[in-house]
Amino acid sequence: MKSGEERTGIDITLRPAKTSAVSGTLIGPDGPAPFTAVTLVPADSSVTLFRTVVGQVSTMTDARGVFAFIAVPAGDYVLKCLRVPALPTPPMVMSSVQMGDGSTRMTASSFGPSTTPPLPPDPTLFVEQPVSVGARDITGLTATLRAGSHISGRVRFVGGARPPTPQEMQSVSVSLVSSSPEGSIFSRSPRVRVDSSGEITSQGFAPGQYVVNVFTNTPGWSIQSVTVDGVDVTQQPLEIGASDIAGMVVTFTDTPAELTGSVTNRDGSPAKEAAVIAFPGDEPIAHDYGLNPRRVVSTRVVTSGAFALRNLPPGDYQVVAVDDIAKAFDLTPEFIQSLAGRATRVKIAAGAKTQQTLQVVSIK
């Protein structure tokens, strides 16, 4: 359908389907786990536009740790539960404010220590258990919670700029987002903490692949890499297994690489309405680059046709200028792959300032 188009006469037929009940007990380190959310996710999960897993069903354990799914269609599922300890809540201060009309209004504000509070000592607990639902009810199922794996490491700043103060060090934010389709079903994710000395610690994570995102408000510094065992996990998912991960190194630089240049139309005039897309030229374009990709980026040109892509990781790239600005910011693997034959290859070195002239390509 086109935007604004109306359709009528669309009928939806509902057919009866055989369902079964699935029940059992959720067991934690201290015995049955009461009042805990449990979810059944189809083994072949897919997500909707709003990151909702199609076909998932959820319930809550009772005071005895017992859960029950009443009507589950036949199929293969994974029973999932993630219990993440809550972070400390900053103390609240209540104060009264005298209003202009003579009335009094109460306001609340929070205050806390100047340093980042430690993570809760309680472990993150999870379970991922296959369940095959057929024509008969499943009863007496036992799901045992296990402790997640922790991450530790350090943050370092490499360059000649002023190093961050201990307070500024705590502006560094490291987060991990599950790259699996059902990664958004849990309302709370484990946290990663960076303290004033740059030490990294975390709550426990369930096994799986994660996209690593790093941010900072420290002036003059840009993210260079996040390495685990020598592999930069900002460019590919981080695999977490049953063991803790030690030695994560988050490196910032004050000399980030840049790709700048200009875009022209076929007649040589500046392309005022265009966007530039850069994507890897040394690896297949087939996987999800996460919520904050570093090697798949785009930017609009200014009215003079100039563009700038900053803080690119070193490597071989393909760069192309396109005339459809809206589509240039919906960088699906399929769309990027369609541009591969019309892009220009550019090599970006660490800390280098590279220039490139491009001619706009029509994709409308």
GUSEBA-433681 format. One record per residue (C-alpha): residue number from 1; z, x, y. Coordinates in nm, 4 decimals. Last residue first. Layout:
! GUSEBA-433681
NODE   num         pz         px         py
NODE   NUM          Z          X          Y
...
***
This chain:
! GUSEBA-433681
NODE   num         pz         px         py
NODE   364    -0.6636     1.4920     0.6820
NODE   363    -0.6303     1.8407     0.5282
NODE   362    -0.8291     2.0388     0.7861
NODE   361    -0.7640     2.4137     0.7965
NODE   360    -0.6789     2.5863     1.1255
NODE   359    -0.7864     2.9483     1.1634
NODE   358    -0.5094     3.2067     1.1373
NODE   357    -0.4187     3.5284     1.3196
NODE   356    -0.1343     3.7338     1.1699
NODE   355     0.1447     3.9505     1.3088
NODE   354     0.4275     4.1164     1.1160
NODE   353     0.7641     4.2281     1.2568
NODE   352     0.9328     4.4070     0.9654
NODE   351     1.3044     4.3878     0.8745
NODE   350     1.2312     4.3941     0.5015
NODE   349     0.8551     4.3955     0.4420
NODE   348     0.6342     4.0840     0.4510
NODE   347     0.2952     4.1004     0.2788
NODE   346     0.0367     3.8429     0.3911
NODE   345    -0.2246     3.6536     0.1874
NODE   344    -0.4286     3.3956     0.3777
NODE   343    -0.4394     3.0383     0.2497
NODE   342    -0.7344     2.8215     0.1434
NODE   341    -0.7086     2.8485    -0.2349
NODE   340    -0.3303     2.8033    -0.2391
NODE   339    -0.3315     2.4880    -0.0261
NODE   338    -0.3414     2.2361    -0.3146
NODE   337    -0.0473     2.4194    -0.4761
NODE   336     0.1638     2.3517    -0.1678
NODE   335     0.0936     1.9794    -0.1923
NODE   334     0.1856     1.9633    -0.5605
NODE   333     0.5016     2.1731    -0.5111
NODE   332     0.6185     1.9267    -0.2430
NODE   331     0.6433     2.0515     0.1139
NODE   330     0.6794     1.7360     0.3200
NODE   329     0.6958     1.9165     0.6562
NODE   328     0.3259     2.0019     0.6716
NODE   327     0.2409     1.6400     0.5989
NODE   326     0.3506     1.5301     0.9443
NODE   325     0.1632     1.8122     1.1206
NODE   324    -0.1750     1.7379     0.9633
NODE   323    -0.4052     2.0026     1.1161
NODE   322    -0.3102     2.2860     0.8818
NODE   321    -0.2469     2.6598     0.9318
NODE   320    -0.2090     2.8626     0.6106
NODE   319     0.0083     3.1505     0.4915
NODE   318     0.0337     3.2868     0.1374
NODE   317     0.3209     3.5263     0.0909
NODE   316     0.4074     3.8543    -0.0814
NODE   315     0.7684     3.9637    -0.0520
NODE   314     1.0606     4.0309     0.1801
NODE   313     1.2801     3.7318     0.2704
NODE   312     1.1637     3.5496     0.5856
NODE   311     1.4115     3.5444     0.8743
NODE   310     1.1706     3.4113     1.1342
NODE   309     0.8430     3.2196     1.1285
NODE   308     0.6757     3.2239     1.4697
NODE   307     0.3706     3.0402     1.6009
NODE   306     0.1241     3.0683     1.8895
NODE   305    -0.1538     2.8133     1.9461
NODE   304    -0.1050     2.8138     2.3239
NODE   303     0.0398     2.4611     2.3067
NODE   302     0.3108     2.5749     2.0646
NODE   301     0.2503     2.5873     1.6897
NODE   300     0.4620     2.3778     1.4578
NODE   299     0.6659     2.5405     1.1824
NODE   298     0.6712     2.5593     0.8038
NODE   297     0.8764     2.7198     0.5302
NODE   296     0.8666     2.7843     0.1553
NODE   295     1.0279     3.1258     0.1046
NODE   294     1.3743     3.0400     0.2373
NODE   293     1.4272     2.6914     0.0929
NODE   292     1.7237     2.4931     0.2299
NODE   291     1.7578     2.1729     0.0266
NODE   290     1.6321     2.3201    -0.2983
NODE   289     1.3253     2.5248    -0.3892
NODE   288     1.2252     2.2848    -0.6677
NODE   287     0.9951     2.4545    -0.9135
NODE   286     0.6209     2.4849    -0.9741
NODE   285     0.4578     2.7062    -0.7163
NODE   284     0.4027     3.0048    -0.9454
NODE   283     0.5134     3.3464    -0.8146
NODE   282     0.3727     3.6314    -0.6044
NODE   281     0.2080     3.4462    -0.3160
NODE   280     0.5213     3.2648    -0.2084
NODE   279     0.4868     2.9997     0.0638
NODE   278     0.4173     2.9979     0.4371
NODE   277     0.3030     2.6886     0.6274
NODE   276     0.1790     2.6852     0.9868
NODE   275     0.1438     2.3588     1.1781
NODE   274    -0.1291     2.2388     1.4105
NODE   273    -0.1902     2.0476     1.7330
NODE   272    -0.2628     2.3015     2.0091
NODE   271    -0.5137     2.5060     1.8102
NODE   270    -0.6225     2.7708     2.0626
NODE   269    -1.0044     2.7887     2.1047
NODE   268    -1.2091     3.0038     1.8664
NODE   267    -1.4726     2.7399     1.7861
NODE   266    -1.3234     2.6872     1.4396
NODE   265    -0.9824     2.6137     1.5934
NODE   264    -0.7358     2.8944     1.6513
NODE   263    -0.3836     2.9730     1.5325
NODE   262    -0.1755     3.2584     1.6729
NODE   261     0.0709     3.5141     1.5446
NODE   260     0.4251     3.5725     1.4291
NODE   259     0.5877     3.6592     1.0967
NODE   258     0.9418     3.7885     1.1334
NODE   257     1.1815     3.9914     0.9181
NODE   256     1.5516     3.9827     1.0053
NODE   255     1.7103     4.2815     1.1847
NODE   254     2.0798     4.1911     1.2376
NODE   253     2.1363     4.1498     0.8643
NODE   252     2.3681     3.9373     0.6497
NODE   251     2.4463     4.0023     0.2823
NODE   250     2.6261     3.7640     0.0454
NODE   249     2.7297     3.9558    -0.2683
NODE   248     2.8371     3.7682    -0.5837
NODE   247     3.0330     4.0175    -0.7959
NODE   246     3.2097     3.7923    -1.0422
NODE   245     3.0736     3.4837    -1.2191
NODE   244     3.3195     3.3101    -1.4525
NODE   243     3.2058     3.2316    -1.8070
NODE   242     3.0821     2.9020    -1.9617
NODE   241     2.7477     2.9113    -1.7846
NODE   240     2.6265     2.9008    -1.4266
NODE   239     2.2574     2.9730    -1.3623
NODE   238     2.1788     3.0281    -0.9942
NODE   237     1.8483     2.8736    -0.8937
NODE   236     1.5732     3.0929    -0.7470
NODE   235     1.5016     3.2431    -0.4057
NODE   234     1.8524     3.2221    -0.2572
NODE   233     1.9749     3.3556    -0.5912
NODE   232     1.8614     3.7118    -0.5201
NODE   231     1.9094     3.8923    -0.8534
NODE   230     2.1037     4.2224    -0.8621
NODE   229     2.3754     4.0940    -1.0951
NODE   228     2.4330     3.8047    -0.8532
NODE   227     2.2737     3.8512    -0.5120
NODE   226     2.2749     3.6411    -0.1980
NODE   225     2.0228     3.7816     0.0464
NODE   224     1.9337     3.8497     0.4095
NODE   223     2.1162     3.5764     0.6015
NODE   222     2.0924     3.6201     0.9763
NODE   221     2.3291     3.7833     1.2278
NODE   220     2.3118     3.8053     1.6074
NODE   219     2.5824     3.5472     1.6818
NODE   218     2.8081     3.4398     1.3892
NODE   217     2.7528     3.0667     1.3368
NODE   216     2.6897     3.1082     0.9643
NODE   215     2.5085     2.9283     0.6840
NODE   214     2.4442     2.9932     0.3135
NODE   213     2.2877     2.7597     0.0559
NODE   212     2.2760     2.8363    -0.3174
NODE   211     2.0745     2.6017    -0.5422
NODE   210     2.2496     2.5440    -0.8737
NODE   209     2.1509     2.5466    -1.2405
NODE   208     2.3957     2.4222    -1.5008
NODE   207     2.7457     2.4684    -1.6409
NODE   206     3.0226     2.2783    -1.4585
NODE   205     3.1663     2.4555    -1.1553
NODE   204     3.5280     2.5606    -1.0951
NODE   203     3.6670     2.6027    -0.7448
NODE   202     3.5548     2.9041    -0.5544
NODE   201     3.6414     3.2481    -0.4197
NODE   200     3.4550     3.4760    -0.1791
NODE   199     3.6279     3.7577     0.0126
NODE   198     3.4939     3.8148     0.3640
NODE   197     3.8229     3.9426     0.5123
NODE   196     3.8897     3.6166     0.6995
NODE   195     3.8374     3.4046     0.3885
NODE   194     3.5177     3.2608     0.2415
NODE   193     3.5749     2.9574     0.0187
NODE   192     3.3324     2.7821    -0.2191
NODE   191     3.3949     2.4143    -0.2928
NODE   190     3.3401     2.2016    -0.6022
NODE   189     3.1420     1.8831    -0.5366
NODE   188     3.2798     1.5352    -0.4661
NODE   187     3.0943     1.2027    -0.4896
NODE   186     2.9354     1.2794    -0.8251
NODE   185     2.5975     1.1267    -0.9073
NODE   184     2.4040     1.3734    -0.6884
NODE   183     2.3265     1.6312    -0.9590
NODE   182     2.1506     1.3728    -1.1759
NODE   181     1.8063     1.5246    -1.1213
NODE   180     1.9389     1.8790    -1.1900
NODE   179     1.9350     2.1316    -0.9036
NODE   178     2.3114     2.1104    -0.8524
NODE   177     2.4106     2.2095    -0.5014
NODE   176     2.6170     2.5224    -0.4327
NODE   175     2.7693     2.5921    -0.0929
NODE   174     2.8518     2.9057     0.1054
NODE   173     2.9668     2.8697     0.4662
NODE   172     3.0329     3.1688     0.6891
NODE   171     3.2319     3.0496     0.9910
NODE   170     3.5352     3.2172     0.8319
NODE   169     3.4007     3.5578     0.9261
NODE   168     3.4132     3.4493     1.2899
NODE   167     3.7945     3.4303     1.2725
NODE   166     3.8163     3.7727     1.1062
NODE   165     3.5927     3.9101     1.3828
NODE   164     3.2252     3.9587     1.3085
NODE   163     3.0666     4.3035     1.3164
NODE   162     2.9027     4.4043     1.6445
NODE   161     2.5380     4.4805     1.5796
NODE   160     2.4268     4.8025     1.4094
NODE   159     2.3300     4.6600     1.0742
NODE   158     2.4599     4.5331     0.7401
NODE   157     2.7169     4.2506     0.7373
NODE   156     2.8929     4.1965     0.4032
NODE   155     3.0350     3.8900     0.2286
NODE   154     3.2262     3.9270    -0.0969
NODE   153     3.2497     3.8119    -0.4556
NODE   152     3.4005     3.5424    -0.6743
NODE   151     3.2648     3.2394    -0.8573
NODE   150     3.4651     3.0196    -1.0960
NODE   149     3.3600     2.8447    -1.4172
NODE   148     3.4700     2.4896    -1.4943
NODE   147     3.7662     2.3837    -1.7117
NODE   146     3.6981     2.1486    -2.0027
NODE   145     3.7493     1.7730    -2.0415
NODE   144     3.7382     1.6272    -2.3906
NODE   143     3.5430     1.3094    -2.4644
NODE   142     3.6560     1.1198    -2.7753
NODE   141     3.4557     0.8175    -2.8927
NODE   140     3.6635     0.5610    -3.0808
NODE   139     3.4003     0.2892    -3.0584
NODE   138     3.0204     0.2832    -3.0479
NODE   137     2.8690    -0.0657    -3.0785
NODE   136     2.5711    -0.1061    -3.3099
NODE   135     2.1983    -0.1347    -3.2392
NODE   134     2.1571     0.2198    -3.1062
NODE   133     2.3179     0.4369    -2.8416
NODE   132     2.2982     0.8169    -2.8778
NODE   131     2.5676     0.9981    -2.6795
NODE   130     2.5444     1.3625    -2.5724
NODE   129     2.8589     1.5056    -2.4073
NODE   128     2.8924     1.6672    -2.0676
NODE   127     3.2606     1.6969    -1.9722
NODE   126     3.4226     1.8371    -1.6614
NODE   125     3.7486     1.9632    -1.5162
NODE   124     3.7939     2.1609    -1.1945
NODE   123     4.1185     2.3533    -1.2240
NODE   122     4.4379     2.2968    -1.0218
NODE   121     4.5304     2.5827    -0.7876
NODE   120     4.3850     2.4081    -0.4805
NODE   119     4.1712     2.6400    -0.2664
NODE   118     4.3444     2.8441    -0.0007
NODE   117     4.3503     2.7279     0.3630
NODE   116     4.0946     2.8850     0.6004
NODE   115     4.2822     3.0710     0.8703
NODE   114     4.3915     2.9369     1.2094
NODE   113     4.6294     2.6991     1.0342
NODE   112     4.5983     2.3268     1.0918
NODE   111     4.5651     2.0584     1.3508
NODE   110     4.4488     1.7026     1.3265
NODE   109     4.4251     1.4363     1.5917
NODE   108     4.5271     1.0719     1.5965
NODE   107     4.5207     0.8353     1.8921
NODE   106     4.7452     0.5407     1.9789
NODE   105     4.6451     0.3179     2.2684
NODE   104     4.8823     0.1847     2.5354
NODE   103     4.7963    -0.0950     2.7738
NODE   102     4.8307    -0.0701     3.1517
NODE   101     4.4720    -0.1655     3.2299
NODE   100     4.3761     0.1960     3.2960
NODE    99     4.4939     0.3053     2.9506
NODE    98     4.8073     0.5092     2.8734
NODE    97     4.7439     0.7300     2.5713
NODE    96     4.9920     0.7589     2.2856
NODE    95     4.9995     1.0475     2.0384
NODE    94     4.9872     1.0782     1.6614
NODE    93     4.9523     1.4243     1.5056
NODE    92     4.7853     1.4630     1.1664
NODE    91     4.8457     1.7517     0.9268
NODE    90     4.5277     1.8958     0.7709
NODE    89     4.4426     1.7494     0.4255
NODE    88     4.4509     2.0016     0.1415
NODE    87     4.1353     2.0053    -0.0721
NODE    86     4.1010     1.7518    -0.3523
NODE    85     4.0867     1.8723    -0.7114
NODE    84     3.7398     1.8213    -0.8656
NODE    83     3.7092     1.5938    -1.1702
NODE    82     3.3552     1.5843    -1.3065
NODE    81     3.2670     1.3398    -1.5859
NODE    80     2.9453     1.2968    -1.7772
NODE    79     2.8433     1.1196    -2.0979
NODE    78     2.4829     1.2171    -2.1641
NODE    77     2.2481     0.9470    -2.2901
NODE    76     1.9892     0.8789    -2.5595
NODE    75     1.8632     0.5231    -2.5942
NODE    74     1.9545     0.1631    -2.6674
NODE    73     2.0565    -0.0412    -2.3645
NODE    72     2.4276    -0.0241    -2.2648
NODE    71     2.6276    -0.3437    -2.2155
NODE    70     3.0071    -0.3097    -2.1957
NODE    69     3.0750     0.0542    -2.1115
NODE    68     3.4402     0.1182    -2.1950
NODE    67     3.6868     0.3910    -2.0964
NODE    66     4.0388     0.4650    -2.2247
NODE    65     4.2551     0.7236    -2.0474
NODE    64     4.5697     0.5222    -2.1161
NODE    63     4.6083     0.4032    -1.7543
NODE    62     4.2458     0.2880    -1.7562
NODE    61     3.9340     0.5025    -1.7434
NODE    60     3.6736     0.4102    -1.4836
NODE    59     3.3124     0.3025    -1.5341
NODE    58     2.9601     0.4138    -1.4551
NODE    57     2.6081     0.3286    -1.5634
NODE    56     2.2935     0.5382    -1.5077
NODE    55     1.9494     0.3868    -1.5620
NODE    54     1.7635     0.5503    -1.2736
NODE    53     1.9664     0.8202    -1.0986
NODE    52     1.9990     0.7503    -0.7280
NODE    51     1.8759     1.0278    -0.4978
NODE    50     1.7574     0.7802    -0.2293
NODE    49     1.3891     0.8049    -0.3215
NODE    48     1.4739     0.7356    -0.6834
NODE    47     1.5833     0.9835    -0.9468
NODE    46     1.4770     1.0523    -1.3048
NODE    45     1.6968     1.1325    -1.6024
NODE    44     1.5545     1.1893    -1.9503
NODE    43     1.8975     1.2064    -2.1175
NODE    42     1.9961     0.8813    -1.9461
NODE    41     2.3281     0.9217    -1.7594
NODE    40     2.6510     0.7570    -1.8755
NODE    39     2.9235     0.8053    -1.6147
NODE    38     3.3024     0.8418    -1.6244
NODE    37     3.5338     0.8009    -1.3249
NODE    36     3.9015     0.8876    -1.3830
NODE    35     4.1962     0.6481    -1.3667
NODE    34     4.3875     0.8026    -1.6568
NODE    33     4.3086     1.1302    -1.8379
NODE    32     4.4589     1.1231    -2.1900
NODE    31     4.6452     1.4453    -2.2780
NODE    30     4.7678     1.7348    -2.0659
NODE    29     4.4503     1.9459    -2.0792
NODE    28     4.2355     1.6311    -2.0370
NODE    27     4.1155     1.3711    -2.2884
NODE    26     3.8852     1.0804    -2.2032
NODE    25     3.9126     0.8066    -2.4653
NODE    24     3.6464     0.5861    -2.6208
NODE    23     3.4094     0.2988    -2.5656
NODE    22     3.0364     0.2272    -2.5809
NODE    21     2.9198    -0.1333    -2.6079
NODE    20     2.5701    -0.2182    -2.7234
NODE    19     2.2621    -0.3741    -2.5707
NODE    18     1.9606    -0.5541    -2.7170
NODE    17     1.7038    -0.6472    -2.4555
NODE    16     1.6029    -0.9836    -2.3109
NODE    15     1.2847    -0.9778    -2.1012
NODE    14     1.2684    -1.0014    -1.7223
NODE    13     0.9279    -1.0613    -1.5661
NODE    12     0.8595    -0.9565    -1.2088
NODE    11     0.5842    -1.1358    -1.0174
NODE    10     0.4024    -0.9970    -0.7134
NODE     9     0.2154    -1.2920    -0.5608
NODE     8     0.2219    -1.1576    -0.2064
NODE     7     0.1405    -0.8250    -0.0435
NODE     6     0.1829    -0.7255     0.3218
NODE     5     0.0443    -0.4094     0.4852
NODE     4     0.2477    -0.2488     0.7624
NODE     3     0.1977     0.1059     0.6293
NODE     2    -0.0672     0.1072     0.3561
NODE     1     0.0000     0.0000     0.0000
***
